[in-house]
Amino acid sequence: MSQTITIEKGNVQETLLLPLWGRAFETQKENPRLIDRKAVQIIEKIDYDFSDIEKTQSMSQHGWVARSLHTDTMAFNFIKKHPEAAIVNIGCGLDTTFSRIDNGKIMFYELDLPDVIDLRKNFYEDSARHIGISSSFLDTEWFGQITVRDGLLFLAGGVFYYFEEEQIKKFFIQAADYFGQCDFFFDSLSPTGMKIAKKQILKKGGMGMALEGGWGLKSIKNLETWDPRIKVVNSISMSKGMKKGVPLLKKLMLTIPDMLGVCSMVHMRIA
């Protein structure tokens, strides 16, 4: 597990490096908003030129950190109510949430495609409470591998807007049918946010991947029209409460997407 791991440009795995780098970069600041030592450890084991990302992703880096902070807060609050919760990290990539929130009792499932789960094995080993599942989240046979003892929370950071609306709608309804009650916490992009993601993040970051299609959510409350069991508990802009320590110019630049609702964190409940 000590060998250097090479990620080639143009590979789908390349996009996994963006939020990972964002958390590691923040951790090494003088006054970090987020401390993620596991992200730093992983970055140190990866053979990849991060110079393009560092030069172009100042604004996006804030978003990746903010998303992690919102997710950690949501997970901590859920675990307080459900100390032995089952948490499923959909499209986990190289996410490190478990290392920051584990209370020693939760069951935490990392769900992603087989090549991503294989990549994660270079940095994580499965344990009785931290388990990798190789599957597309849309292939819901994996539902049967989830043990629910005390509440179920699905996390999905940077995932759902890569897919089409009908796919996400079908998935939520299937989860409702199978589990009965569960919570979802995920980030959503408006149609404008989708355009920004395609042009400003992947392209300027030197990524060889193209983000075609995708799900731009015009109104968060529209989710409740999909099925009577779906309720939006809360939604907030990505940057809300996350601008402390951010330079003034960047704060001003972040105010515009906040006002336009470009990117939101959504807490949705199925009951």
N, C-alpha and C positions, 0 to 999 in steps of 0.2 A: 504493500500500500504506500510505499515511499517513492515509487518511480514517478518521473515527470510525465504528465498527461498532455498530449498534443491535440489541439482543437483546430481544424482546418477552416479557412474562410470559405463561405458559401455553403457550409453545412448547417442543418437545422440546429444542431447543438450550439452553434455560435451565438444564437440569440439568447441562450441561457446565461451567457456571461455578463450581459448588460446589468441586470439587477444584482447579480453576485458582486460584480465590480463596484457598483454603487454603494453597497453595504460595507464592503472592505475599505473603500476609499474614505467613507465617513468615519469608520472606526479609527482610522489612523490620523484623523484631525486632532488638533490641540484640544478642542472642546466639542467632542462628537455628540450628536443628538441620539445616535444609536451605537451601541457597542456590540459587534458581532465578530467575535474572535474566530469562530468556525469559518466564516467567509474569508477572513484573512488567511487562515491555514490552507483553504482550498485554492485560493488565488496563487499562493506561493508554490503550489504543486502543478500549476497549469502552464504549459509552454505556449504563450500567446502574446502577441504585441498589442498591448492595451492603449498605445499612444493615441490612436484615432479616437477611441472612446473618451479618453481623458480630455482631449482638445475640444470635443464637440458636444459633450453631454452634460454640461453644467446644470441646465434646467431639468433635464430628465433625471439626473442623479438625485435631485431633491425629491422628485416624484417616487423614485424607488425606495428611498429612505422613508418618506411619509407613508407609503403603502405598508411597509414593514411595521412602522410604529402603530398605525391604525390596527393592523392585523394582530399584533402582539396584545394591544389593549383589549380587543374583542375576545381573543383567546383567553387572556387572564380573567376577564369578567365571566366568561362562560364556565371556566374551570372552577371559579369560586362557587358557582351554583351547582356545578356537576363535577366534583373532584375526580371521578373515575370516568370522565367523558371519553367517547370515541371521537377522534378528530381525523378527518380525511383531507389531505392536501392534494387537491386536484391539479394535475399538470405541474407537479412539484419542481421539475427542472433541477437546479442546484440550490434550491431553497434551504434555509437553515433555521426555520422557525422553531422546530422541535428543540434545538439546543438552547433556545432562549426562554421557552415557556414551560418546559417539562417540570411537573410537580412530583414526579416519582410514582404516579398512579395512573395517569391517562394512557389510553391506547392511541397511538399516532400512526396513521397509514400514509405512506408516500406513494401517490399514484401517478404513473406516466407511462409513455411508450417504452417497449423493451430496451431500445438502445439507450434511453435516458437512465432507466433504472440500472442498466449495466454500467453506465458512466458513474453513477452515484456510488457504486460499490467500491470505487477507488478511494472514496472519502468517508463512507459510512458502512457499518456492518449491521445487518438486521439483528434485533434483539426481541425478547418476548413482548415488548411494548412499543417497539419502533420497527415497522414492517414495510418493506417495499412491495408494491403490486405492479406488475407489468401489464398494462392494458390501456387502451383508449378509454377515456371516461364515458364515451358514447356507447361502448360495448358493455352494457350494464350487467353482464354475468358476474362481474367483480363484486356486485352488491353482496353476494353470498359469502364473501370473505371478511365482511365487516362484523365485528362483535360489538353490540351496543349494550352496555350495562347501565349507563347513567347519563343519558343525553348524547346527541349526535350533532356534530358541527362540521360542515364542509367549508373549507377555505379554497379560494381560487384567485390567485394573483396573476394578472397578465395572461389570462387564459381564454375566457369566454368570447371576447371580441375577435378572436381569430376564426370563429365559426359563424354559421348563419343562424338567424333568429329562430327558424323552425327547429333546428337541431337543439338549441338551448331549451326552447319551450318543451320539446318532447322529453328531454332529459329531466327537467324539473318535475314533469308530470309522472315520469317513471319512478323518480325518487319518492314522490308523494305516495304512489301506489304501493311501493315496496316497504318503505320505512314508516309510513304513517305520520310521524312527526320528526322534524329535524330543522336545523338552522343553516343558512348559507351566508357567507360573508365574502364579497368579491368586489373588484373594481370594474366600473363600466365606463365606456367612452361614448360621448355623443357623436353624431355624424361628423361634426367639426373636429372632434378629438381624434376620430379615425384618420382623417386626412393629415393631421399633425403627426400622428404616430408613424404613418407611412413615410412622410417626407422628412421629418426632422430627426427621428430616432434611428430607424434602420439605415436610411440612406446616408445621413451625415455621420453615422457611427462607422461607416465603412463596411457595413454588413452586405453580404452578397444575397441575402434573402429578400424576397418581395412579399409584401402583405397584401394579397388580393382578396377582394370581397370583405367579409367580416360583418360583425353585428354592432351597429351604432344605435344606441338606445336613446330615443328622443325624450321620453318621459319615464322616470322611474316608476311612477304609479301604473304605467301600462302593464307592468308585470302582473298586477292583480287581476287583470282581465283575462289572463291565460287560463286560470283555474281558480275556483272559489276557495281552495285550500291555501292559496298563496297570499301572504300578507307582507307588505313592506314595513318592517319594524322601524327602520331609520335609514336615512341616506344623508351624507355630508360631502362637501367638496373635498377633494384629495388634500388640499393644502390647509384646510381648516385646523387651526391650533398647532400648525407645524412650521410657523415662520420665525420662531424664536431663534436668534443667532444667525439668521439669514441676512446677507447684506441688503441695504435699503433698495438699491436698484432692482435686485432680484425679487424683493417683496412686492414692489410695484408691478413688475412683470407678471408675477403670479396672481395678482389681483384680477386681471382681465379674464383668464380662464376660470377663476372662481366665480366671477359674475355671470359668465356664459354657461356655466355648468358643463365644462368640457370633460372633466373626469371626476367621477364620484365613487365613494365607497358605500356599498349597499349591504344592509343587513336585512335579509329576507327570511321569513319563517314559513314553514309548511306545517299545518296543523289540521 
